[in-house]
Amino acid sequence: MTLGRLFLRTSTVNKMISRNSFIASKPDPSKPNMLRVGLAFGSTAVLWALLFKQHSTDVHEYKTRNGLE
């Protein structure tokens, strides 16, 4: 088999294999994936809680260092 035919055959096989991996149905907006939605909102809530906790700790340390408390 010549190099050109081998390359042509390989590219054809690659197109057949890779084409299926990119074909996907569009997500239906009327049926949201509740697991993903829950993880998104849950992680956001956790990050906000950590932010407020860190801010409270920083304010307390600031007041202690500057003799305001």
DSSP file with accessible surface (Angstrom, degrees, kcal/mol):
  #  RESIDUE AA STRUCTURE BP1 BP2  ACC     N-H-->O    O-->H-N    N-H-->O    O-->H-N    TCO  KAPPA ALPHA  PHI   PSI    X-CA   Y-CA   Z-CA
    1    1 A M              0   0  151      0, 0.0     2,-0.0     0, 0.0     0, 0.0   0.000 360.0 360.0 360.0 131.5    0.0    0.0    0.0
    2    2 A T     >  -     0   0   88      1,-0.1     4,-2.3     4,-0.0     5,-0.2  -0.284 360.0-112.1 -74.8 162.0    1.4    3.3   -1.0
    3    3 A L  H  > S+     0   0  142      1,-0.2     4,-2.6     2,-0.2     5,-0.2   0.892 116.0  54.0 -62.9 -37.3    1.9    6.1    1.6
    4    4 A G  H  > S+     0   0   52      1,-0.2     4,-2.4     2,-0.2    -1,-0.2   0.917 110.1  45.8 -64.7 -43.3   -0.8    8.2   -0.1
    5    5 A R  H  > S+     0   0  173      2,-0.2     4,-2.8     1,-0.2    -1,-0.2   0.890 112.4  51.5 -67.2 -39.0   -3.4    5.5    0.1
    6    6 A L  H  X S+     0   0   86     -4,-2.3     4,-2.6     2,-0.2    -2,-0.2   0.934 111.6  46.9 -62.6 -44.0   -2.5    4.7    3.7
    7    7 A F  H  X S+     0   0  149     -4,-2.6     4,-2.5     2,-0.2    -2,-0.2   0.917 112.9  49.5 -63.3 -42.3   -2.9    8.3    4.6
    8    8 A L  H  X S+     0   0  110     -4,-2.4     4,-1.9     1,-0.2    -2,-0.2   0.930 112.9  46.7 -63.5 -43.2   -6.2    8.6    2.8
    9    9 A R  H  X S+     0   0  160     -4,-2.8     4,-2.3     2,-0.2    -2,-0.2   0.913 112.1  50.6 -66.3 -41.3   -7.5    5.5    4.5
   10   10 A T  H  X S+     0   0   63     -4,-2.6     4,-2.6     1,-0.2    -2,-0.2   0.920 110.2  49.4 -63.6 -42.1   -6.3    6.6    7.9
   11   11 A S  H  X S+     0   0   30     -4,-2.5     4,-2.2     1,-0.2    -1,-0.2   0.881 110.0  51.7 -67.1 -34.4   -8.0   10.0    7.5
   12   12 A T  H  X S+     0   0   71     -4,-1.9     4,-2.0     2,-0.2    -2,-0.2   0.933 111.5  46.4 -66.2 -44.1  -11.2    8.4    6.5
   13   13 A V  H  X S+     0   0   65     -4,-2.3     4,-2.4     1,-0.2     5,-0.2   0.922 111.7  52.0 -64.0 -42.2  -11.2    6.1    9.5
   14   14 A N  H  X S+     0   0   92     -4,-2.6     4,-3.0     1,-0.2     5,-0.3   0.892 108.3  51.1 -62.4 -39.0  -10.4    9.1   11.8
   15   15 A K  H  X S+     0   0  146     -4,-2.2     4,-1.9     1,-0.2    -1,-0.2   0.905 110.6  49.1 -65.6 -38.6  -13.3   11.1   10.4
   16   16 A M  H  X S+     0   0  123     -4,-2.0     4,-0.9     2,-0.2    -2,-0.2   0.912 116.8  41.4 -67.4 -40.2  -15.7    8.2   11.0
   17   17 A I  H  X S+     0   0  113     -4,-2.4     4,-0.8     1,-0.2     3,-0.2   0.941 119.0  42.8 -73.6 -46.5  -14.5    7.7   14.6
   18   18 A S  H  X S+     0   0   50     -4,-3.0     4,-0.9    -5,-0.2     3,-0.2   0.797 103.6  66.4 -75.3 -24.6  -14.3   11.4   15.5
   19   19 A R  H >X S+     0   0  168     -4,-1.9     4,-0.9    -5,-0.3     3,-0.9   0.922  98.8  52.0 -62.9 -41.5  -17.5   12.4   13.9
   20   20 A N  H 3< S+     0   0  118     -4,-0.9     3,-0.3     1,-0.2    -1,-0.2   0.830 103.5  57.9 -66.0 -30.2  -19.6   10.4   16.3
   21   21 A S  H 3< S+     0   0   86     -4,-0.8    -1,-0.2     1,-0.2    -2,-0.2   0.749 109.1  44.9 -73.8 -20.0  -17.9   11.9   19.3
   22   22 A F  H << S+     0   0  171     -4,-0.9     2,-0.7    -3,-0.9    -1,-0.2   0.549  90.8  91.4 -99.7 -10.1  -19.0   15.4   18.2
   23   23 A I     <  +     0   0  105     -4,-0.9     2,-0.3    -3,-0.3    -4,-0.0  -0.784  53.4 151.1 -86.7 117.4  -22.5   14.6   17.3
   24   24 A A        -     0   0   85     -2,-0.7     2,-0.2     3,-0.0    -3,-0.0  -0.990  47.4-104.7-143.2 151.2  -24.7   15.2   20.4
   25   25 A S        -     0   0  115     -2,-0.3     3,-0.1     1,-0.1    -2,-0.0  -0.489  43.1-105.7 -74.9 147.8  -28.3   16.2   20.9
   26   26 A K        -     0   0  190     -2,-0.2    -1,-0.1     1,-0.1     2,-0.1  -0.471  42.9 -98.9 -71.4 142.3  -28.8   19.8   22.0
   27   27 A P        -     0   0  122      0, 0.0    -1,-0.1     0, 0.0     3,-0.0  -0.382  33.5-123.3 -64.2 138.8  -29.8   20.1   25.7
   28   28 A D    >   -     0   0   80      3,-0.3     3,-1.6     1,-0.1    -3,-0.0  -0.727  14.6-155.9 -84.8 114.5  -33.5   20.5   26.2
   29   29 A P  T 3  S+     0   0  124      0, 0.0    -1,-0.1     0, 0.0     0, 0.0   0.736  91.4  62.5 -66.7 -17.5  -34.1   23.7   28.2
   30   30 A S  T 3  S+     0   0   91      1,-0.2    -2,-0.0    -3,-0.0     0, 0.0   0.660 106.3  46.6 -81.3 -12.0  -37.4   22.4   29.5
   31   31 A K  S <  S-     0   0  160     -3,-1.6    -3,-0.3     2,-0.0    -1,-0.2  -0.740  80.3-168.1-127.2  81.2  -35.6   19.5   31.3
   32   32 A P        -     0   0   77      0, 0.0     2,-1.2     0, 0.0     3,-0.1  -0.379  33.0-109.0 -69.9 150.3  -32.6   21.0   33.2
   33   33 A N     >  -     0   0   89      1,-0.2     4,-2.3     2,-0.1     3,-0.2  -0.678  33.1-165.1 -78.1 100.3  -30.1   18.6   34.6
   34   34 A M  H  > S+     0   0  128     -2,-1.2     4,-2.8     1,-0.2     5,-0.2   0.802  82.7  58.6 -66.1 -27.6  -30.9   19.1   38.2
   35   35 A L  H  > S+     0   0  123      2,-0.2     4,-2.5     1,-0.2    -1,-0.2   0.954 110.1  42.6 -64.6 -46.8  -27.7   17.4   39.4
   36   36 A R  H  > S+     0   0  181      2,-0.2     4,-2.3    -3,-0.2    -2,-0.2   0.893 115.0  50.2 -66.7 -38.8  -25.6   20.0   37.6
   37   37 A V  H  X S+     0   0   51     -4,-2.3     4,-2.7     2,-0.2     5,-0.3   0.939 112.0  48.2 -64.2 -44.8  -27.8   22.8   38.6
   38   38 A G  H  X S+     0   0   43     -4,-2.8     4,-2.7     1,-0.2     5,-0.2   0.903 111.9  49.0 -62.8 -42.2  -27.6   21.7   42.3
   39   39 A L  H  X S+     0   0  113     -4,-2.5     4,-2.5    -5,-0.2     5,-0.3   0.906 111.7  49.9 -65.3 -38.0  -23.8   21.4   42.1
   40   40 A A  H  X S+     0   0   51     -4,-2.3     4,-1.9     2,-0.2    -2,-0.2   0.958 117.2  38.4 -65.6 -50.1  -23.5   24.8   40.6
   41   41 A F  H  X S+     0   0  147     -4,-2.7     4,-2.4     2,-0.2    -2,-0.2   0.885 116.7  52.5 -69.7 -36.5  -25.7   26.6   43.1
   42   42 A G  H  X S+     0   0   35     -4,-2.7     4,-2.3    -5,-0.3    -2,-0.2   0.927 110.4  46.2 -64.5 -45.2  -24.3   24.5   46.0
   43   43 A S  H  X S+     0   0   64     -4,-2.5     4,-2.5    -5,-0.2    -1,-0.2   0.892 112.0  52.4 -66.6 -34.7  -20.7   25.2   45.2
   44   44 A T  H  X S+     0   0   66     -4,-1.9     4,-2.4    -5,-0.3    -2,-0.2   0.933 109.6  48.8 -64.9 -42.5  -21.5   28.9   44.8
   45   45 A A  H  X S+     0   0   61     -4,-2.4     4,-2.4     1,-0.2    -2,-0.2   0.912 111.2  50.0 -64.1 -40.4  -23.2   29.0   48.2
   46   46 A V  H  X S+     0   0   89     -4,-2.3     4,-2.5     2,-0.2    -1,-0.2   0.925 110.4  49.7 -64.5 -43.0  -20.2   27.2   49.8
   47   47 A L  H  X S+     0   0  115     -4,-2.5     4,-2.2     1,-0.2    -1,-0.2   0.907 111.1  48.8 -64.4 -40.0  -17.8   29.7   48.2
   48   48 A W  H  X S+     0   0  141     -4,-2.4     4,-2.6     2,-0.2     5,-0.2   0.912 110.4  51.7 -65.1 -39.4  -19.8   32.7   49.5
   49   49 A A  H  X S+     0   0   59     -4,-2.4     4,-2.4     1,-0.2    -2,-0.2   0.925 110.6  47.8 -63.1 -42.9  -19.9   31.2   53.0
   50   50 A L  H  X S+     0   0   99     -4,-2.5     4,-2.6     2,-0.2    -1,-0.2   0.888 110.7  52.6 -64.6 -36.9  -16.2   30.8   53.0
   51   51 A L  H  X S+     0   0   96     -4,-2.2     4,-2.5     2,-0.2    -2,-0.2   0.940 111.2  45.1 -63.9 -46.8  -15.8   34.3   51.7
   52   52 A F  H  X S+     0   0  131     -4,-2.6     4,-2.5     2,-0.2    -2,-0.2   0.900 113.4  50.7 -65.3 -38.8  -18.0   35.8   54.6
   53   53 A K  H  X S+     0   0  148     -4,-2.4     4,-2.3    -5,-0.2    -1,-0.2   0.937 111.8  47.1 -63.8 -44.8  -16.2   33.6   57.2
   54   54 A Q  H  X S+     0   0  107     -4,-2.6     4,-2.6     1,-0.2    -2,-0.2   0.909 111.9  51.1 -64.6 -39.1  -12.8   34.8   56.0
   55   55 A H  H  X S+     0   0  116     -4,-2.5     4,-2.7     2,-0.2     5,-0.2   0.927 109.8  49.6 -63.5 -43.2  -13.9   38.4   55.9
   56   56 A S  H  X S+     0   0   77     -4,-2.5     4,-2.3     1,-0.2    -1,-0.2   0.919 111.9  48.4 -62.1 -42.6  -15.2   38.1   59.5
   57   57 A T  H  X S+     0   0   69     -4,-2.3     4,-2.4     1,-0.2    -1,-0.2   0.910 112.0  49.4 -63.3 -42.5  -11.9   36.6   60.6
   58   58 A D  H  X S+     0   0   76     -4,-2.6     4,-2.5     2,-0.2    -2,-0.2   0.904 110.9  49.1 -64.9 -40.8  -10.0   39.3   58.9
   59   59 A V  H  X S+     0   0   49     -4,-2.7     4,-2.6     2,-0.2     5,-0.2   0.924 111.3  50.0 -65.2 -42.2  -12.1   42.1   60.5
   60   60 A H  H  X S+     0   0  102     -4,-2.3     4,-2.2    -5,-0.2    -2,-0.2   0.928 112.1  47.3 -63.0 -42.7  -11.7   40.6   63.9
   61   61 A E  H  X S+     0   0   82     -4,-2.4     4,-2.6     2,-0.2     5,-0.2   0.907 111.1  52.2 -65.9 -39.1   -7.9   40.3   63.5
   62   62 A Y  H  X S+     0   0  141     -4,-2.5     4,-1.9     1,-0.2     6,-0.2   0.932 111.1  46.7 -61.0 -46.6   -7.7   43.9   62.2
   63   63 A K  H  <>S+     0   0   85     -4,-2.6     5,-2.5     1,-0.2     6,-1.0   0.879 113.0  49.6 -64.6 -38.6   -9.6   45.2   65.2
   64   64 A T  H ><5S+     0   0   81     -4,-2.2     3,-1.0    -5,-0.2    -2,-0.2   0.926 111.8  47.4 -66.5 -43.6   -7.5   43.2   67.6
   65   65 A R  H 3<5S+     0   0  190     -4,-2.6    -1,-0.2     1,-0.2    -2,-0.2   0.834 115.5  44.8 -68.3 -32.7   -4.2   44.4   66.1
   66   66 A N  T 3<5S-     0   0   86     -4,-1.9    -1,-0.2    -5,-0.2    -2,-0.2   0.329 111.5-116.2 -97.1   9.1   -5.3   48.1   66.1
   67   67 A G  T < 5S+     0   0   64     -3,-1.0    -3,-0.2    -4,-0.3    -4,-0.1   0.781  76.3 128.4  66.6  28.1   -6.7   48.0   69.6
   68   68 A L      <       0   0  116     -5,-2.5    -4,-0.2    -6,-0.2    -5,-0.1   0.584 360.0 360.0 -90.5  -9.1  -10.2   48.7   68.5
   69   69 A E              0   0  143     -6,-1.0    -2,-0.1    -9,-0.1    -1,-0.0  -0.932 360.0 360.0-127.4 360.0  -11.7   45.8   70.4
